[in-house]
Amino acid sequence: MKSTYRLGALAALTVLSVSMISACRTSPAAAAPEWQTCRGSGLDPRQECANIQVPLDYSHPEGEQITLALSRIRSAHPESRHGVMLLVPGGPGGPGLNQPSAASATLPAAVRDAYDLVSFDPRGLGASTTADCRLNPDDLILERFRGWPGGDGDISANIAVAQRIAKGCAENGGALVRSMSTRTEARDMDRIRAALGQDRISMWGESYGTYATSVYATLFAARTDRILLDSNDDPAPGRVEQVWNANYAVGVTDRFPDFARWASDPANPDRLAETTEAVRTEFLTLAARLDGAPLPWPGSQLGRLTGNGLRQMLLDGLYRDDRFPDLARMIRAAATASTTLPAAEPGPPESAVQQRTAVAVGTICNDAAWPTTISDYVSAVARSRAEHPLTAGLPQNLSPCTFWPYPAVEQTVVTPDGPSNVLMIQNLRDPATPYSGALELRHAYGDRARMISVDAGGHGAYPSPSACANDAVERFLRDGTRPDQDILCR
């Protein structure tokens, strides 16, 4: 459920109470899905797929309908089945259709058999009705799409790319892209619940999925069963995704020491330097050198390794410990000006990237309105570069949402109102959804939630190297029992 598609947002919009939603936002009865064997390789043979229809525009629920693709693996022991667990994809822009197969391979049997595991491709993606902004493929390269400033901090190129992406999605994305928002996804999720014939539904959201699930748990609190949130987004009332982008500066700062300790370990065959500080200095020095003198990198999207390319590799490499060796080998090869850099990994098909980008832009830009004064971004980028050199100003830069021509939708603010049925799990050193942001979501939920903090790094806290954390999560999923209070697992 992880994804590297993240931007950010700013809005102060109307908040509807749970009681108003319960009264005014009900889901009509839906035809039961017609399940059949899923297409694709590497799937659990038990995984089935089906389609349901949902409104393109929920303000006109009887109007044009679009397709949502669902998947499921049914409990092997229906006699002891607790209910349905909806696996909520990350992103925004992450697919979910194969999540039941992935989760089934991860969960212990006692948990797996307690649920029918269900997931979906969000609107705009994969086997659902697809979106396409018809963007220039060069603008889809993460090094450009993400808005890394120039080597000297200049953001002129970022402005041009963001304007092209906003224009492309606004002109070519049509009503489907305009319909996207986290609030809309929550309504789609409730249509899934209704189609499955469930009065209440359990959910497991990770990364962006924690925010989508939290919006659902606010709008439709009475329809929730057990809620598990892993690697939690800051709900940031009034700013939402813009804060997520800013949080990369915090997350990378929190996480980099884990890599530096590993990369300075004398027993490590991929050791980079003798001390953690020397690892940091080597990385910063190399990135600055590549800003001025990129190295040829055949097979990569740009054909060369730039300073921002290396920074992008760092950001991705900090997501999991098992990515450290590849990151270290690239740093060593580039630092010695090797003629043979490690081979670039092939990316997904362009059509998939177009879809994911359309969903990311549509959701983030419709969720909240970004500031539009360019000089403010220039100043913020300069400050961020000085305070957080590892991320070189990216977290404070503009995005396509700076130039989005449509108004943001009403924002849902997460509140303590509702059943006390939420369990959060969070690594202390997460590069993408830092601990400080998770604490904001924990505060927003109040007594509705308990949180397991894990003294570990990386994005994705369950399953964990900590038996303490795994036991607490699995106990909750098996029988609904949470810790009496927030706990720290070491």
N, C-alpha and C positions, 0 to 999 in steps of 0.2 A: 504493500500500500504506500510505499514511499515514492516520492517524486522530487525532481529538482526544479520543477516549474514553480517559481515564486516571484511575486512582484510586490504589491502593497496597496494601501488605500487610506482616504481621509473623508469622513462624512459625519454630520450630526443630523439624524433623520428621525422620523416618527417611530416610536416604540409601542407595539400593541401588547397588552397584558395577556397572560395565559387564559384568563377567563374570556376575554374578547375573542381570542383565537378559537377556543373551544366552542364558542357560540356561533362564530361566523365562518370558520374555515374547516368544514367537515369534508371528508372524502366520500364520494358516492360509492355504492356497491360496484365492484368491478368483476368482469368475467374471470374465472380461474385460468391461469396460464396453461397453455398446452405444452407440456414438457417433452423434449426429445434429446437424443444424444448430441452433445456439443461437438463442433468441428474443431480441429486443431491437434497438434502433437504435444506430447508430454503431459497430458491432462490425466487426472484421476479418472479411471473408466466409469466411476459412479456419477461424475458430474453431468448434469442435464442443463439444457438451455431452453429459454422461451422468450416471447415478446409480450409486452403489454402496451397499451396506448395511453398517453397522457396529454393534457392540453398544451399546445404551444404557448398559450398565454392564459395564465390562471385568472386574469380579470375577465376572460371570456371562455369559461370552462367548457362550454358546449361548441366552441368554434373548432378551428383546425387542430387536429391531433398529430402527435409525432410518436415514434417508436422508442421504447426503452428495452434494451436487451438484458435479460436476467439470467442468472445461473444458480444452481444449487447442488449440494450433496446432502441427501437425506440422512437422518440418523440411522445407524445400523440397528438400533434397538428402539423402535418407536414406542414400545410399551413403557420405557423409562425416559422418554424424550421430554425435556422441559419446555421447549418452544423453538422459535426461529431466531437465529443470530444473523443480523444484517451486517456484512462487512463493508464499511464505507471507504471508498477509495481516497487516496491522497491527491495532492496536486495544488490548486485546481488544474485539471488537465490530465489526471492519472486514470488509466483504464482499470476496470475491476472485474471483468468477466471471468478471469481465471483465478480469482482470489479464493474461492472454495477449495480448489485443488491445493493451492499453496498453504492455506490455513490447516487443511486436513492433515498435511504432512508434518505440521509443527505441533499441533495440539496433542496432549496425551489422550488416550482412548476414552477415559472417563469423562473428559470435557467434550471431546468431539462427539461422542454419542448422545450428549445431552441436548443437542441442537440439530436442526436442519440449518446448514451453513448456506447463506444466500448472499449474492453480490450482484453488481450491475455495471454496465458501461454508462456513465453519465451522458445526458443529452449532448450531442455533438461529437461523440467518440465511438470508434470501433464498430460494433454491431448495432448500436443505436443509430437513430437518425443523425447523420454526420454534418459537421460544419466545416467551412473552408473559407478563409479570408483571401486566398489566392495571393499569398505574399511572395516576394522575391526570396528564393531559397537562401541567398546570402544573408538575409536578415534573420533567418531562423537559426543560424549558428549561435550557440549559447554565448560565446564570447562577445557577440554583438548584441544579441537579443537582451542579455542581462544588463547591459548599460555600463560595462567597465569603462571608467574615464580613460582618456589618453595618458601616456606615460608622464606627461607634465601636469595632469589633472584637468586638461581641457575637456569640456563636454560637448563641443560643437558636433562631433560625429554622432554622439548619443542622441542629440536633439533631432538630427536628420533621420536616423533610424526609427526613433519613437514616433515621429510624425508620419513616416511611411506606413508603419504597422497600424497605427490608429486609423489612418485614412483607409487602408486596405480592409480592415475588419469592419469599419463603419459602412463602407460602400459595398463590400462584397459579402459580408457575413449575413446580411438580411435579418429577418425577424427572429431567426433562431439564435444568432449571437446576441441580439438585443434582449432576448428572453432570459439570458443566463444570469444567475446570481446564486449566492449561497441560500438565500431564502427560497428561490425557485427549486433548488436541489432538495431542500428539506420537504417541499411539497411533493416533489417526485418520489421521495422516499416514503412519504405517507401513502401515496398511490400504490407503491409496492406492498406496503403493509396490508392495505385493503384488498389488493388482488390475491394475497396469500391467505386471506380469511382470518387474520389475526387481530384480536382486540388490542393486544399489546405486543411489542416487539423488542427484543434485545439488540444491542448494537455494539460494534467494535470499530472505533474510528482511530486512524493513525495519521499524524501530521495534519495536513489540511482537513482530513476526515474528522479530527477532533473538533474543529470549528463547525463543520457541516453538521456533525452529530449534536453539538451543543445548541445550534440553532434549532434543530428538530426538537431537542429535549426542552427547549423554551417554548416553542410554538405549540407543541403537541405533548406536553409533559405527562398527561394522563394516559398516553398511549405507549409509554416507555416501560420496559421491564428492567433488565440489567444493562447498564451502560459502562463499557470499558473504553478509556481514552488513553492513547499511548503517544508520547512525544507531542506535547500540547501547545497549540497556538495561543498567543495572547489575544483575548477577545477585544481589547483596546477600543472601547466605545468612542465613536467619532473618528477613528483612524484605521482600524482593522488592518488590511493588508499592507498599508504603508509602514506600519510598525513591524510587520513580519520582515519586510525588506531591511529596515533599520536594525533589526535584531541579529542579522548576520554578523555585524561588527562585534556584538557581545558574544555570540555563539562561537565564532572562530577564535576569539581571544580566550574564551574558556577552554576550548578544546585543543588548541595548538600545543600546549605543554605535554599532552599525552603523546602526540607524535614526536615531539622533540626528545622526550625521555627515551622513547623507543629507538629513535634514530641516533642517540648518543650512547646507547648501551654497548659496552665493550664486547659482549658476547653476540652481538647482532652482525651477521654477515653483510647486511645492507647499511651498516653504520655510516653516518654522514660527517659527524664531528665529535669532539671529545666532551662537549658540554651542551646542555639544552640551549643556553644563550648563543653558543656558536652555531647551532642548527638554525636558529631564528635569523642570525646575521647572514648566514650563507644563503638562506632562502631569499631574504630581502635584497641582498646584493645581486643575486642571480636574476631576480625578476626585473630589477632596475637595468641591468645590463641588456636583457632581452628586449626591454622597451626600445632601446636604441639600436640594437643589432640582433634581430630575430635569427633563429637558426632554421635551415631547411628541414622540413619534416614531411617527407613524401607519404602520401596516404591519408594525411589529416585533412580536415575540411578547408583550412586556409593554406595548406601546403607549407606552413612554417610555424615554428613555435615562438610566440611573442611573450612578453611579460604578462599580459593579461591571460594568455593561454595557460601559462604556468599557474597563475593565481586561480583560474577556473579549476585546474587539476587539483590544487590544494583544497578548494572548497568541496569538491566532490570526494577527494581522498579522505577527508576527515569524517565522512559519514559512517565509516566502518573501519575497525582495526585491520581487517584483512585487505584493505586497500593501501595500507601503509607501504608495503614493499614496492608496489608499482610506482607510487609517488616518489619514494626515495631513489629508485633506479633512474627515474626521469631526471630528478634533480642532479644526481651524480653525472649522468651522461651529458646533460646540458652544461653543467659547470666545467666539464673538461673539454667542451666543444667537440664532443664525439661526432664523427661523421655519420654514425648510425644511432639515431634516437630510438627508443623502444617503439614498436609499431603502434600506430593509432588504432583504437578499437572502432570497428564499424558501427555507425549509428543506425537508428531505426529508419524504415522507409520514409521518404519525404511526405507521402500522403498522411502517415501517422503523425509526423511532426506538425504538419499543417493543421490537422484536427486538434491536437493537444494545445497548440498555440492559440487557435481560435477560442477554445474553451477557457484557457487561462486568461487571455485578454478580456473576453466577454465577461467572465465571472468577476475578475478583479476590478475592472473598470466600472461595471454596473453596481458592484457592492458599495462603492464609496467614491467620492469625488476627490481627486488629488489637487494640491495647490498648483497654480498655473504661472506663478511669477518665476521666470527663469533665473533671475539674479539671486533668488533665495536658494535655489539648488546649487548654484555656483559656490555660494558661501558655505553651504552645508557640506558639500563635497570636499572643499578645502579643509574644513575643520575635521572631518572624518579621516581624511588622509593623514593628518598630523597626529590624531589621537589613536587611530587604529590602522597602522600602515599595512598590516597583513591583508586587509580587504580594500585598500587603495581608493576609498571613496565610493565604491559601489553601493553600500547600503543606504547612502543619502542621495543617490542620483534620481533623476526623473525616470519616467516610464511612459509607455504608450498612453496610459491613463491621464497623463498631464494634458494630452490633446484630445481626449475623448469628447465627442460632441453631444452625447446624450446625458440626461440627468441621472444621478444615482437612484437606486430603489430605496425604499424605506429600510432602515437597519433594525435588526433584532438584537437587543442587548440581553446578554445572559444574566439571569437573576437567580436568587436562592429559592424562588417559588417553584414548588413541585416536589415529587417524592424523593426521598433520600436514597437514591439507587445508583449513584455514580462512583466509579473507582478510576482514579487517574494513576498512571505510572510514568515516571519521568527520570531520565538520566541527568545527573548533575552537570555533565559537560556535553551538551548536545549542540552541534555547530549550526543547526538550522532552526530549531525551536528551543532556544535556551531556557535554562531553569528559571530565570527571572520572569520570562513571559508565562511559563507554566504556573508560577505562583499567582499571577494576575487572574488566570482562569480559575484557579483554586479559590481565590478570594471571591470571585464573582458568583461561584456556586454556593458559597457558604456551607451550611450544614447538609446540603444535598450531596456533597462529595467527601471522599477521603482520598489522600494521595500517598502513593508509595514513591519515595525518592530513592534512586539507586546511585551509589557512589561508583559511577562508570561513565564512559564517554561514548559518543556515537549517536546516530539518529535511529530510533527504534529501540525501545527498552524491554519489550517482551518478544520472544523468550530472552532471559537475562542470564549472565554468568553467575548471578546471585540466586541461590536456592531460596533465600528469604523472600525475594521478590516473586519468583515463580510460584512458590507455594501460596502466597497471598492472592495472586491473580487467579490461580486455578481453583482455589477454595471459593472465591467469589463466583466464578463462572459455573462451578458445580452446584453450589447450594445457595448462592446469594449472600454469603457471610463476608462482611468487610471487616478490616481492622477497626477497633473501637476509636482509634485516633490515627492521624497521619504518622507514618513510620519512615525511618531511614534504613535502607538495607546496604550493607557494606560487602 
